[in-house]
């Protein structure tokens, strides 16, 4: 008997997606629960697994658009697993090149990065290849990161981008559903909102010193690093409380003030930008915020962000500093009325009490919808963020 593999519902208003990666090919034996493919939609990427074990027969190609409910493969559950062939003797420190020993996450990473798993030494049990082995092989930090370190990171181009051959003048490829959605959102924001940006700068000396002082205990108590983003989320909440107009949205002829603080954190992935939301940030400790951020970053990197993770934010923070950006004008995330842009920390000469000193400085940018927010309110908000970062003692009470 053949079991149909159908595209499941993946969220409200989503009617189709693109089969971005097949992890198994026709004729392969698959086990129940094993990842078969990744479906990429205009909001998220979702892994689809096998309900039963059997021989797989694919019905669509990679890159093909499919509708919700469409049959994309069959699994013959009457077929039995082929007899395993004893692996040949392995060189010490090397793992088997048999792809069956790869976990779905590792297989996806090696597929998307176009890496031959046989060329990587496995450090897992029995020489098994782990995600850490692949990341170490790439010698780069994952792009789905939200923490702004002192040194900028320069991400490599997406693995899906075809390299220039030297013979063709250009390469053409279809935009992914997520990239199309991002493009539409950006254009819509520019066309429907009166976007204006105001700038300021903040001295990061105090935050950096306090973070360094608290880091060891924080990691021992909570098992994760204390980053800069949690400071800025806390500072943003305080500024939004002081200037409620920025924690608002326009809906038709109505002006809506939000009395809660769900802060979106823009996360760059190889598939495009996603903005997961830290819920009730005003009620969370630094550890809870850092845990949310780390979880979102990992799930964004692995393509496991859920639609509900991306919905309902009242304000967004975008950190271009992780890529080395010194200054920029972030674009609103509709229907929100404000977005804070963080940038790279740079040692610069500044005047302090009449003397020129070198301090670690960061430019801040607030883009806002001038229909809902007056210039005075925007400037006040940014000053409140600056003051909280430069005098962070009150923010650290729960550390």
C-alpha positions as CSV (number, residue, x, y, z in Angstrom):
1,X,0.0,0.0,0.0
2,X,1.3,3.5,-0.9
3,X,1.0,6.3,1.6
4,X,0.5,9.8,0.2
5,X,2.9,12.5,1.3
6,X,0.8,15.7,1.2
7,X,1.7,19.3,1.9
8,X,0.1,20.1,5.3
9,X,-1.5,23.4,6.3
10,X,1.3,25.5,7.7
11,X,-0.5,28.6,8.7
12,X,-3.4,30.9,8.2
13,X,-3.5,32.6,4.7
14,X,-0.7,30.4,3.3
15,X,-2.0,28.5,0.3
16,X,1.2,27.4,-1.4
17,X,5.0,27.0,-1.0
18,X,8.1,25.9,-2.8
19,X,9.9,22.5,-2.3
20,X,13.3,24.0,-1.6
21,X,15.2,20.8,-0.7
22,X,14.6,17.0,-1.0
23,X,16.6,15.1,1.6
24,X,15.7,11.8,0.0
25,X,15.3,10.8,-3.6
26,X,13.0,8.4,-5.4
27,X,13.9,4.8,-4.6
28,X,15.4,5.6,-1.2
29,X,14.2,3.8,1.9
30,X,12.9,6.2,4.5
31,X,12.1,5.6,8.2
32,X,9.1,6.9,10.0
33,X,9.7,10.4,11.3
34,X,12.6,11.0,8.9
35,X,12.8,14.4,7.2
36,X,11.8,14.2,3.6
37,X,11.8,17.8,2.4
38,X,11.7,21.5,3.3
39,X,8.7,23.5,2.2
40,X,9.5,27.2,2.0
41,X,6.6,29.7,2.1
42,X,6.4,33.4,2.1
43,X,6.6,33.4,5.9
44,X,8.5,30.3,7.2
45,X,10.3,27.2,6.1
46,X,8.8,23.9,7.3
47,X,10.3,20.4,7.4
48,X,7.9,17.6,6.3
49,X,8.6,14.1,7.7
50,X,7.6,10.6,6.7
51,X,4.6,9.2,8.5
52,X,5.6,5.6,7.9
53,X,8.7,3.7,6.7
54,X,9.0,2.5,3.2
55,X,10.4,3.2,-0.3
56,X,10.0,6.8,-1.4
57,X,8.7,7.9,-4.8
58,X,8.9,11.7,-5.3
59,X,6.3,13.4,-7.5
60,X,7.7,17.0,-7.8
61,X,11.1,18.5,-8.3
62,X,13.1,20.8,-6.1
63,X,12.2,24.4,-6.7
64,X,8.6,23.5,-7.8
65,X,5.7,25.4,-6.3
66,X,3.1,23.2,-4.7
67,X,-0.3,23.9,-3.1
68,X,-1.5,23.0,0.4
69,X,-2.9,19.5,0.3
70,X,-1.0,18.5,-2.9
71,X,0.6,15.1,-3.1
72,X,4.3,15.5,-3.5
73,X,5.4,11.9,-2.9
74,X,4.3,8.3,-2.2
75,X,5.8,5.9,0.3
76,X,5.4,2.1,-0.3
77,X,5.1,0.9,3.3
78,X,5.1,-2.7,2.2
79,X,8.7,-2.5,1.1
80,X,11.3,-3.6,3.6
81,X,14.5,-1.9,4.5
82,X,17.6,-3.0,2.5
83,X,20.1,-5.1,4.3
84,X,22.8,-2.8,5.8
85,X,26.2,-3.3,4.3
86,X,28.9,-3.4,6.9
87,X,30.9,-0.2,6.7
88,X,34.5,-0.5,5.5
89,X,37.2,0.0,8.0
90,X,37.5,3.7,8.8
91,X,40.6,5.7,9.2
92,X,41.0,6.8,12.9
93,X,39.3,10.1,13.5
94,X,37.2,9.9,10.3
95,X,33.5,9.0,10.1
96,X,31.7,6.8,7.5
97,X,30.7,8.6,4.3
98,X,27.4,6.7,4.3
99,X,24.8,9.5,4.2
100,X,22.4,7.3,6.2
101,X,24.3,8.2,9.4
102,X,23.6,11.9,9.0
103,X,20.9,13.5,11.1
104,X,18.2,15.5,9.2
105,X,19.7,18.8,10.5
106,X,23.2,17.9,9.5
107,X,22.0,16.6,6.1
108,X,20.2,19.9,5.5
109,X,23.2,21.9,6.4
110,X,25.6,19.9,4.2
111,X,23.1,20.0,1.3
112,X,22.4,23.8,1.5
113,X,26.1,24.6,2.0
114,X,27.1,22.2,-0.8
115,X,29.6,20.4,1.4
116,X,30.8,16.8,0.9
117,X,30.2,15.2,4.4
118,X,33.0,12.7,3.7
119,X,35.5,15.6,3.9
120,X,34.6,16.5,7.5
121,X,35.9,14.6,10.5
122,X,33.0,13.7,12.9
123,X,33.4,14.2,16.6
124,X,30.1,12.6,17.6
125,X,29.5,9.1,19.0
126,X,31.1,6.5,16.7
127,X,32.6,9.2,14.5
128,X,29.1,10.6,13.7
129,X,29.0,14.0,12.1
130,X,27.4,16.7,14.2
131,X,26.1,20.2,13.4
132,X,29.1,21.6,15.4
133,X,31.5,19.8,13.0
134,X,29.8,21.4,10.0
135,X,29.8,24.8,11.6
136,X,33.5,24.5,12.5
137,X,34.2,23.3,8.9
138,X,32.5,26.5,7.5
139,X,34.7,28.6,9.9
140,X,32.0,31.2,10.1
141,X,29.4,32.1,12.6
142,X,25.8,31.4,11.6
143,X,24.1,34.3,10.0
144,X,21.0,33.9,12.2
145,X,22.5,35.8,15.0
146,X,21.0,38.7,16.9
147,X,23.8,39.6,19.4
148,X,26.0,42.6,18.5
149,X,29.6,41.8,19.3
150,X,32.4,44.3,19.3
151,X,33.9,42.9,16.1
152,X,31.6,43.0,13.0
153,X,30.9,39.8,11.2
154,X,31.0,39.6,7.4
155,X,28.6,36.8,6.3
156,X,29.3,34.8,3.2
157,X,26.8,34.9,0.3
158,X,23.9,32.6,0.6
159,X,24.7,29.0,-0.4
160,X,21.8,29.0,-2.9
161,X,23.3,31.7,-5.0
162,X,25.0,30.3,-8.1
163,X,28.6,31.3,-8.5
164,X,29.6,33.2,-11.6
165,X,31.1,30.9,-14.2
166,X,33.1,33.5,-16.0
167,X,31.4,32.8,-19.3
168,X,27.8,34.1,-18.7
169,X,27.0,37.8,-18.3
170,X,24.3,37.1,-15.6
171,X,22.5,34.4,-13.7
172,X,18.7,34.3,-13.5
173,X,16.7,32.6,-10.8
174,X,13.3,32.9,-9.3
175,X,12.9,34.8,-6.0
176,X,11.9,32.6,-3.1
177,X,8.4,33.0,-1.6
178,X,10.0,34.5,1.5
179,X,12.1,37.0,-0.5
180,X,9.0,38.0,-2.5
181,X,7.1,38.6,0.7
182,X,9.9,40.7,2.1
183,X,10.1,42.7,-1.1
184,X,6.3,43.3,-1.0
185,X,6.4,44.3,2.7
186,X,9.2,46.8,2.2
187,X,7.5,48.5,-0.8
188,X,4.2,48.6,1.0
189,X,5.8,50.2,4.0
190,X,7.4,52.9,1.9
191,X,4.2,53.6,0.0
192,X,1.7,53.6,2.9
193,X,3.7,55.2,5.8
194,X,5.3,58.6,6.2
195,X,8.7,57.2,7.2
196,X,11.2,59.6,8.8
197,X,14.5,58.7,10.6
198,X,16.2,60.4,13.5
199,X,19.7,59.6,14.7
200,X,21.7,59.7,17.9
201,X,24.7,58.0,19.4
202,X,25.4,56.3,22.7
203,X,28.5,55.6,24.7
204,X,28.7,51.8,25.2
205,X,31.3,52.0,28.0
206,X,29.1,51.3,30.9
207,X,27.1,48.6,29.3
208,X,30.3,46.8,28.2
209,X,31.8,47.1,31.6
210,X,28.7,45.8,33.4
211,X,28.2,43.0,30.9
212,X,31.8,41.9,31.4
213,X,31.5,42.0,35.1
214,X,28.2,40.0,35.1
215,X,29.1,37.6,32.3
216,X,30.7,34.8,34.3
217,X,28.0,34.6,37.0
218,X,25.2,35.0,34.4
219,X,26.6,32.1,32.3
220,X,27.0,29.9,35.5
221,X,23.5,30.7,36.7
222,X,21.6,30.5,33.3
223,X,23.8,28.5,30.9
224,X,23.9,31.1,28.2
225,X,25.7,34.4,27.4
226,X,24.6,37.8,28.3
227,X,24.4,39.8,25.1
228,X,23.9,43.4,24.2
229,X,20.4,42.8,22.6
230,X,18.8,42.2,26.0
231,X,20.0,45.6,27.2
232,X,18.5,47.3,24.2
233,X,15.2,45.4,24.6
234,X,15.0,46.6,28.2
235,X,16.0,50.1,27.2
236,X,13.4,50.1,24.4
237,X,10.7,49.0,26.8
238,X,11.5,51.9,29.2
239,X,11.5,54.4,26.3
240,X,8.2,53.0,24.9
241,X,6.7,53.5,28.4
242,X,7.9,57.1,28.4
243,X,6.7,57.8,24.8
244,X,3.6,55.6,24.3
245,X,2.9,57.1,20.8
246,X,5.7,55.0,19.3
247,X,4.1,51.8,20.8
248,X,1.1,52.3,18.5
249,X,-0.3,51.6,15.0
250,X,-2.8,53.2,12.6
251,X,-5.7,51.0,11.6
252,X,-8.0,52.7,9.0
253,X,-9.1,55.9,10.6
254,X,-8.3,54.6,14.1
255,X,-5.2,55.2,16.2
256,X,-4.4,52.2,18.5
257,X,-2.1,52.4,21.5
258,X,-0.6,49.1,22.6
259,X,-0.4,48.6,26.4
260,X,1.9,45.6,26.1
261,X,5.5,45.3,24.9
262,X,6.0,42.5,22.3
263,X,9.4,43.4,20.8
264,X,10.4,42.0,17.4
265,X,14.0,41.2,16.8
266,X,15.1,41.2,13.2
267,X,17.1,38.0,12.4
268,X,19.0,37.6,9.1
269,X,19.0,34.0,7.7
270,X,20.2,32.7,4.3
271,X,16.5,32.6,3.3
272,X,15.9,36.2,4.1
273,X,14.9,38.4,7.1
274,X,12.5,37.2,9.7
275,X,11.3,39.0,12.8
276,X,10.5,36.7,15.7
277,X,8.8,38.4,18.7
278,X,9.9,38.5,22.4
279,X,6.5,38.5,24.1
280,X,5.8,40.7,27.2
281,X,9.4,41.9,27.2
282,X,8.6,44.2,30.1
283,X,7.8,41.2,32.4
284,X,10.9,39.1,31.5
285,X,14.3,39.0,33.1
286,X,17.5,39.3,31.1
287,X,17.9,35.5,31.2
288,X,14.4,35.0,29.8
289,X,15.0,37.5,27.0
290,X,18.4,36.0,26.2
291,X,16.9,32.5,26.2
292,X,14.1,33.6,23.8
293,X,16.7,35.2,21.5
294,X,18.9,32.2,21.4
295,X,16.0,29.9,20.7
296,X,14.7,32.1,17.9
297,X,18.2,32.3,16.4
298,X,18.7,28.6,16.4
299,X,15.2,27.9,15.0
300,X,15.7,30.6,12.3
301,X,19.0,29.0,11.3
302,X,17.4,25.5,11.2
303,X,14.3,26.7,9.3
304,X,12.0,25.8,12.2
305,X,10.5,29.2,13.0
306,X,6.7,29.1,13.4
307,X,4.3,31.6,12.0
308,X,3.0,32.5,15.4
309,X,6.6,33.4,16.4
310,X,6.5,36.2,13.9
311,X,3.1,37.7,14.5
312,X,1.9,40.5,16.8
313,X,5.0,42.6,17.5
314,X,4.4,46.2,18.6
315,X,8.0,47.5,17.9
316,X,11.1,46.1,16.2
317,X,14.8,46.2,16.8
318,X,17.2,45.6,13.9
319,X,20.9,45.1,14.5
320,X,22.9,45.9,11.4
321,X,26.0,46.2,13.6
322,X,26.6,42.4,13.5
323,X,27.4,42.9,9.8
324,X,29.6,45.9,10.4
325,X,27.1,48.6,9.5
326,X,28.1,52.0,10.9
327,X,24.8,53.8,10.1
328,X,21.6,53.1,8.3
329,X,17.9,53.9,8.1
330,X,15.8,50.9,9.0
331,X,12.4,50.4,7.3
332,X,9.2,50.0,9.3
333,X,7.7,46.6,9.9
334,X,4.0,47.3,9.2
335,X,1.7,48.0,10.9
336,X,4.2,49.2,13.6
337,X,5.0,52.8,14.0
338,X,8.7,52.5,14.9
339,X,11.9,50.5,14.5
340,X,15.2,51.0,16.2
341,X,18.4,50.4,14.3
342,X,21.5,49.4,16.2
343,X,24.9,49.7,14.5
344,X,28.5,48.7,14.9
345,X,30.4,49.6,18.1
346,X,33.4,51.7,17.1
347,X,36.1,53.4,19.1
348,X,35.8,57.1,18.4
349,X,37.1,60.3,19.8
350,X,34.4,62.2,21.7
351,X,34.3,65.3,23.9
352,X,33.6,64.5,27.6
353,X,33.6,67.3,30.1
354,X,35.6,69.5,27.7
355,X,38.2,66.8,27.0
356,X,38.7,64.6,24.0
357,X,38.6,60.9,24.9
358,X,38.2,57.7,23.0
359,X,35.1,55.7,23.8
360,X,33.2,52.7,22.2
361,X,30.4,54.5,20.4
362,X,27.3,53.2,18.6
363,X,25.0,55.2,16.3
364,X,21.3,54.6,16.9
365,X,18.6,55.2,14.3
366,X,14.8,55.4,14.9
367,X,12.6,55.2,11.8
368,X,9.0,56.1,12.6
369,X,5.7,56.7,10.9
370,X,5.3,60.5,11.0
371,X,1.5,60.1,10.7
372,X,1.4,58.6,14.2
373,X,4.6,60.0,15.8
374,X,5.7,63.6,16.0
375,X,9.3,64.6,15.7
376,X,9.6,65.6,19.3
377,X,8.3,62.2,20.5
378,X,10.8,60.4,18.2
379,X,13.7,62.4,19.5
380,X,12.6,61.9,23.1
381,X,12.3,58.2,22.6
382,X,15.8,57.9,21.2
383,X,17.3,60.0,24.0
384,X,15.5,57.7,26.5
385,X,17.2,54.7,24.9
386,X,20.5,56.5,24.9
387,X,20.2,57.4,28.6
388,X,19.2,53.9,29.6
389,X,22.2,52.4,27.8
390,X,24.7,55.0,29.1
391,X,23.4,54.6,32.7
392,X,22.3,50.9,32.7
393,X,22.3,50.3,36.5
394,X,18.5,50.4,36.8
395,X,18.2,47.9,33.9
396,X,20.5,45.5,35.7
397,X,18.4,45.1,38.9
398,X,17.2,41.6,37.9
399,X,20.8,40.4,37.3
